[in-house]
Every structure is written in structure tokens, then in C-alpha cells.
């Protein structure tokens, strides 16, 4: 069932720029947040050795940096502005 949400003009313009041919706004939003993964998605509620936890933490920190750079680059392309 579809739901209506209110978004700012700024967000609407950004979503519109990111929208691919034949893609709905729902698809754009899902594509944008789909790549976000939490440590709990991988580790679940089980405990893991501290060494493994530290490795996972470093991997997620590197992924967050990579995701930030990717999103920044997309915004720069969409707005033709450098940050």
C-alpha cells in the first residue's frame, strides 16, 4: 500500500536528479538506503571474539568513509557544486 510523505523542495529536487529512467521515487529512496548495513545485520545478537569485533569495526568504518565519499560525489554531480 502506497503512503504519501512530505519532503522539502530541496530533497525533491535531489531525488528527481538521482531518478533513473523508468524508476519511481520509491525506487530512488530504496536504492539510496539499501546499501546501508548495520553491524547488527551481520553479527546478529551473538557474541563474537574481541579480535573479530575490532576487524568488523574497522571494515565498517572504512565502508562508512567510502559511502560518504560516494554520496558526496553524487551530490556534487547533481548540484555541480564542490564541497
BAVEXLUM-743742 format. One record per atom (N, C-alpha, C): residue in three letters; atom name; x, y, z. Coordinates in steps of 0.2 Angstrom, whole numbers, plus 5000, padded with zeros to 4 digits. Atoms other than C-alpha are relative to their C-alpha. Example, Ala and Ser with C-alpha at 12.3 -4.5 7.8 and 13.67 -1.06 7.14 Angstrom:
! residues 2
(atom "ALA"; "N"; (5004; 4994; 5000))
(atom "ALA"; "CA"; (5062; 4978; 5039))
(atom "ALA"; "C"; (5004; 5006; 5000))
(atom "SER"; "N"; (4996; 4994; 4999))
(atom "SER"; "CA"; (5068; 4995; 5036))
(atom "SER"; "C"; (4996; 5005; 5003))
END
This chain:
! residues 83
(atom "UNK"; "N"; (5004; 4994; 5000))
(atom "UNK"; "CA"; (5000; 5000; 5000))
(atom "UNK"; "C"; (5004; 5006; 5000))
(atom "UNK"; "N"; (4996; 4994; 5001))
(atom "UNK"; "CA"; (5007; 5017; 4995))
(atom "UNK"; "C"; (4998; 5005; 5005))
(atom "UNK"; "N"; (5001; 4995; 4995))
(atom "UNK"; "CA"; (5009; 5031; 5008))
(atom "UNK"; "C"; (5003; 5006; 4997))
(atom "UNK"; "N"; (4997; 4994; 5002))
(atom "UNK"; "CA"; (5012; 5049; 5004))
(atom "UNK"; "C"; (5004; 5003; 5006))
(atom "UNK"; "N"; (4995; 4997; 4995))
(atom "UNK"; "CA"; (5026; 5058; 5013))
(atom "UNK"; "C"; (5001; 5007; 4997))
(atom "UNK"; "N"; (4998; 4993; 5002))
(atom "UNK"; "CA"; (5030; 5077; 5013))
(atom "UNK"; "C"; (5008; 5000; 5000))
(atom "UNK"; "N"; (4993; 4999; 5000))
(atom "UNK"; "CA"; (5048; 5081; 5008))
(atom "UNK"; "C"; (5001; 5008; 4998))
(atom "UNK"; "N"; (4998; 4993; 5002))
(atom "UNK"; "CA"; (5057; 5098; 5006))
(atom "UNK"; "C"; (5001; 5001; 4993))
(atom "UNK"; "N"; (4998; 4999; 5007))
(atom "UNK"; "CA"; (5059; 5106; 4989))
(atom "UNK"; "C"; (5007; 4998; 4998))
(atom "UNK"; "N"; (4993; 5002; 5001))
(atom "UNK"; "CA"; (5077; 5103; 4991))
(atom "UNK"; "C"; (5001; 4993; 4999))
(atom "UNK"; "N"; (4999; 5008; 5000))
(atom "UNK"; "CA"; (5076; 5084; 4994))
(atom "UNK"; "C"; (4996; 4998; 4994))
(atom "UNK"; "N"; (5003; 5002; 5006))
(atom "UNK"; "CA"; (5063; 5083; 4980))
(atom "UNK"; "C"; (5004; 5001; 4994))
(atom "UNK"; "N"; (4996; 4999; 5005))
(atom "UNK"; "CA"; (5075; 5091; 4968))
(atom "UNK"; "C"; (5006; 4995; 4999))
(atom "UNK"; "N"; (4994; 5004; 5000))
(atom "UNK"; "CA"; (5089; 5080; 4973))
(atom "UNK"; "C"; (4998; 4993; 4998))
(atom "UNK"; "N"; (5003; 5006; 5002))
(atom "UNK"; "CA"; (5078; 5064; 4972))
(atom "UNK"; "C"; (4999; 5000; 4992))
(atom "UNK"; "N"; (5002; 4999; 5008))
(atom "UNK"; "CA"; (5072; 5070; 4954))
(atom "UNK"; "C"; (5007; 4999; 4996))
(atom "UNK"; "N"; (4994; 5000; 5003))
(atom "UNK"; "CA"; (5090; 5072; 4949))
(atom "UNK"; "C"; (5003; 4993; 5000))
(atom "UNK"; "N"; (4997; 5006; 5000))
(atom "UNK"; "CA"; (5095; 5055; 4955))
(atom "UNK"; "C"; (4996; 4994; 4997))
(atom "UNK"; "N"; (5005; 5005; 5003))
(atom "UNK"; "CA"; (5080; 5046; 4947))
(atom "UNK"; "C"; (5002; 4998; 4993))
(atom "UNK"; "N"; (4998; 5003; 5006))
(atom "UNK"; "CA"; (5084; 5035; 4933))
(atom "UNK"; "C"; (4994; 4999; 4996))
(atom "UNK"; "N"; (5005; 5001; 5004))
(atom "UNK"; "CA"; (5073; 5032; 4918))
(atom "UNK"; "C"; (4996; 4994; 5002))
(atom "UNK"; "N"; (5004; 5006; 4998))
(atom "UNK"; "CA"; (5058; 5021; 4922))
(atom "UNK"; "C"; (5000; 4999; 5008))
(atom "UNK"; "N"; (4999; 5001; 4993))
(atom "UNK"; "CA"; (5062; 5022; 4941))
(atom "UNK"; "C"; (4995; 5005; 5004))
(atom "UNK"; "N"; (5004; 4996; 4996))
(atom "UNK"; "CA"; (5050; 5028; 4954))
(atom "UNK"; "C"; (5004; 5003; 5005))
(atom "UNK"; "N"; (4997; 4997; 4995))
(atom "UNK"; "CA"; (5054; 5039; 4968))
(atom "UNK"; "C"; (5001; 4995; 5006))
(atom "UNK"; "N"; (4999; 5006; 4995))
(atom "UNK"; "CA"; (5052; 5024; 4980))
(atom "UNK"; "C"; (5006; 4996; 4998))
(atom "UNK"; "N"; (4994; 5004; 5002))
(atom "UNK"; "CA"; (5065; 5015; 4969))
(atom "UNK"; "C"; (5006; 5004; 5002))
(atom "UNK"; "N"; (4994; 4996; 4999))
(atom "UNK"; "CA"; (5077; 5030; 4971))
(atom "UNK"; "C"; (5002; 5000; 5008))
(atom "UNK"; "N"; (4998; 5000; 4993))
(atom "UNK"; "CA"; (5075; 5030; 4990))
(atom "UNK"; "C"; (5002; 4994; 5002))
(atom "UNK"; "N"; (4998; 5006; 4998))
(atom "UNK"; "CA"; (5076; 5012; 4992))
(atom "UNK"; "C"; (5008; 4998; 4997))
(atom "UNK"; "N"; (4993; 5001; 5002))
(atom "UNK"; "CA"; (5092; 5011; 4981))
(atom "UNK"; "C"; (5005; 5004; 5004))
(atom "UNK"; "N"; (4996; 4996; 4996))
(atom "UNK"; "CA"; (5099; 5025; 4991))
(atom "UNK"; "C"; (5002; 4998; 5007))
(atom "UNK"; "N"; (4999; 5003; 4993))
(atom "UNK"; "CA"; (5097; 5017; 5008))
(atom "UNK"; "C"; (5001; 4993; 5000))
(atom "UNK"; "N"; (4999; 5007; 5000))
(atom "UNK"; "CA"; (5098; 4999; 5003))
(atom "UNK"; "C"; (5007; 4998; 5001))
(atom "UNK"; "N"; (4993; 5001; 4999))
(atom "UNK"; "CA"; (5117; 5000; 5004))
(atom "UNK"; "C"; (5002; 5001; 5007))
(atom "UNK"; "N"; (4998; 4999; 4993))
(atom "UNK"; "CA"; (5117; 5005; 5022))
(atom "UNK"; "C"; (4999; 4993; 5004))
(atom "UNK"; "N"; (5001; 5006; 4996))
(atom "UNK"; "CA"; (5120; 4990; 5033))
(atom "UNK"; "C"; (5003; 5001; 5007))
(atom "UNK"; "N"; (4998; 4999; 4993))
(atom "UNK"; "CA"; (5122; 4989; 5052))
(atom "UNK"; "C"; (5004; 4994; 5002))
(atom "UNK"; "N"; (4996; 5005; 4998))
(atom "UNK"; "CA"; (5134; 4979; 5061))
(atom "UNK"; "C"; (4996; 4994; 5003))
(atom "UNK"; "N"; (5005; 5005; 4998))
(atom "UNK"; "CA"; (5119; 4970; 5069))
(atom "UNK"; "C"; (4998; 4996; 4995))
(atom "UNK"; "N"; (5002; 5004; 5006))
(atom "UNK"; "CA"; (5114; 4964; 5052))
(atom "UNK"; "C"; (5005; 4994; 4999))
(atom "UNK"; "N"; (4995; 5005; 5001))
(atom "UNK"; "CA"; (5130; 4954; 5051))
(atom "UNK"; "C"; (5001; 4996; 5006))
(atom "UNK"; "N"; (4998; 5003; 4993))
(atom "UNK"; "CA"; (5134; 4950; 5069))
(atom "UNK"; "C"; (4994; 4997; 5003))
(atom "UNK"; "N"; (5006; 5003; 4996))
(atom "UNK"; "CA"; (5116; 4947; 5075))
(atom "UNK"; "C"; (5001; 5002; 5007))
(atom "UNK"; "N"; (5000; 4999; 4993))
(atom "UNK"; "CA"; (5114; 4946; 5093))
(atom "UNK"; "C"; (5005; 4995; 5004))
(atom "UNK"; "N"; (4995; 5004; 4997))
(atom "UNK"; "CA"; (5128; 4933; 5096))
(atom "UNK"; "C"; (5006; 5004; 5001))
(atom "UNK"; "N"; (4994; 4997; 4998))
(atom "UNK"; "CA"; (5144; 4937; 5104))
(atom "UNK"; "C"; (5005; 4998; 4995))
(atom "UNK"; "N"; (4994; 5002; 5004))
(atom "UNK"; "CA"; (5160; 4937; 5094))
(atom "UNK"; "C"; (5006; 5002; 5004))
(atom "UNK"; "N"; (4994; 4998; 4996))
(atom "UNK"; "CA"; (5178; 4937; 5100))
(atom "UNK"; "C"; (5002; 5007; 4998))
(atom "UNK"; "N"; (4998; 4993; 5000))
(atom "UNK"; "CA"; (5185; 4954; 5103))
(atom "UNK"; "C"; (5004; 5002; 4993))
(atom "UNK"; "N"; (4996; 4999; 5006))
(atom "UNK"; "CA"; (5198; 4952; 5089))
(atom "UNK"; "C"; (4996; 5001; 4993))
(atom "UNK"; "N"; (5005; 4999; 5006))
(atom "UNK"; "CA"; (5184; 4949; 5076))
(atom "UNK"; "C"; (4996; 5006; 5000))
(atom "UNK"; "N"; (5004; 4994; 4999))
(atom "UNK"; "CA"; (5174; 4963; 5083))
(atom "UNK"; "C"; (5004; 5006; 4997))
(atom "UNK"; "N"; (4996; 4994; 5002))
(atom "UNK"; "CA"; (5188; 4975; 5080))
(atom "UNK"; "C"; (5001; 5000; 4992))
(atom "UNK"; "N"; (4999; 5000; 5008))
(atom "UNK"; "CA"; (5191; 4969; 5062))
(atom "UNK"; "C"; (4993; 5002; 4997))
(atom "UNK"; "N"; (5007; 4998; 5002))
(atom "UNK"; "CA"; (5172; 4971; 5059))
(atom "UNK"; "C"; (4999; 5008; 5000))
(atom "UNK"; "N"; (5000; 4993; 4999))
(atom "UNK"; "CA"; (5173; 4988; 5066))
(atom "UNK"; "C"; (5004; 5004; 4995))
(atom "UNK"; "N"; (4996; 4996; 5005))
(atom "UNK"; "CA"; (5187; 4994; 5055))
(atom "UNK"; "C"; (4997; 4999; 4993))
(atom "UNK"; "N"; (5003; 5000; 5006))
(atom "UNK"; "CA"; (5178; 4987; 5040))
(atom "UNK"; "C"; (4994; 5004; 4999))
(atom "UNK"; "N"; (5005; 4996; 5000))
(atom "UNK"; "CA"; (5163; 4996; 5044))
(atom "UNK"; "C"; (5002; 5008; 5000))
(atom "UNK"; "N"; (4998; 4993; 5000))
(atom "UNK"; "CA"; (5172; 5012; 5047))
(atom "UNK"; "C"; (5003; 5002; 4993))
(atom "UNK"; "N"; (4997; 4998; 5007))
(atom "UNK"; "CA"; (5181; 5011; 5030))
(atom "UNK"; "C"; (4994; 5000; 4995))
(atom "UNK"; "N"; (5006; 5000; 5004))
(atom "UNK"; "CA"; (5164; 5007; 5022))
(atom "UNK"; "C"; (4996; 5007; 5001))
(atom "UNK"; "N"; (5003; 4994; 4999))
(atom "UNK"; "CA"; (5156; 5022; 5030))
(atom "UNK"; "C"; (5004; 5006; 4996))
(atom "UNK"; "N"; (4996; 4995; 5004))
(atom "UNK"; "CA"; (5170; 5033; 5023))
(atom "UNK"; "C"; (4999; 5000; 4993))
(atom "UNK"; "N"; (5001; 5002; 5007))
(atom "UNK"; "CA"; (5168; 5025; 5006))
(atom "UNK"; "C"; (4993; 5003; 4998))
(atom "UNK"; "N"; (5007; 4998; 5002))
(atom "UNK"; "CA"; (5149; 5028; 5006))
(atom "UNK"; "C"; (4999; 5007; 5001))
(atom "UNK"; "N"; (5001; 4993; 5000))
(atom "UNK"; "CA"; (5151; 5046; 5012))
(atom "UNK"; "C"; (5003; 5003; 4994))
(atom "UNK"; "N"; (4997; 4997; 5006))
(atom "UNK"; "CA"; (5163; 5050; 4998))
(atom "UNK"; "C"; (4996; 4998; 4993))
(atom "UNK"; "N"; (5005; 5002; 5006))
(atom "UNK"; "CA"; (5151; 5041; 4985))
(atom "UNK"; "C"; (4994; 5005; 5000))
(atom "UNK"; "N"; (5006; 4996; 5000))
(atom "UNK"; "CA"; (5136; 5051; 4991))
(atom "UNK"; "C"; (5002; 5007; 4999))
(atom "UNK"; "N"; (4998; 4993; 5002))
(atom "UNK"; "CA"; (5146; 5067; 4991))
(atom "UNK"; "C"; (5002; 5001; 4993))
(atom "UNK"; "N"; (4999; 4999; 5008))
(atom "UNK"; "CA"; (5152; 5064; 4973))
(atom "UNK"; "C"; (4993; 5000; 4997))
(atom "UNK"; "N"; (5006; 5000; 5004))
(atom "UNK"; "CA"; (5134; 5060; 4968))
(atom "UNK"; "C"; (4996; 5007; 5001))
(atom "UNK"; "N"; (5003; 4993; 4998))
(atom "UNK"; "CA"; (5128; 5077; 4977))
(atom "UNK"; "C"; (5004; 5005; 4996))
(atom "UNK"; "N"; (4996; 4995; 5004))
(atom "UNK"; "CA"; (5142; 5086; 4968))
(atom "UNK"; "C"; (4998; 5000; 4993))
(atom "UNK"; "N"; (5002; 5001; 5007))
(atom "UNK"; "CA"; (5137; 5079; 4951))
(atom "UNK"; "C"; (4993; 5003; 4999))
(atom "UNK"; "N"; (5006; 4997; 5000))
(atom "UNK"; "CA"; (5119; 5083; 4955))
(atom "UNK"; "C"; (4999; 5007; 5000))
(atom "UNK"; "N"; (5000; 4993; 4999))
(atom "UNK"; "CA"; (5122; 5100; 4960))
(atom "UNK"; "C"; (5005; 5004; 4997))
(atom "UNK"; "N"; (4994; 4997; 5004))
(atom "UNK"; "CA"; (5138; 5104; 4950))
(atom "UNK"; "C"; (5003; 5005; 5005))
(atom "UNK"; "N"; (4997; 4996; 4994))
(atom "UNK"; "CA"; (5145; 5110; 4967))
(atom "UNK"; "C"; (5005; 4996; 5003))
(atom "UNK"; "N"; (4995; 5003; 4996))
(atom "UNK"; "CA"; (5161; 5106; 4976))
(atom "UNK"; "C"; (4999; 5001; 5007))
(atom "UNK"; "N"; (5000; 4999; 4993))
(atom "UNK"; "CA"; (5161; 5103; 4994))
(atom "UNK"; "C"; (5007; 4999; 5003))
END
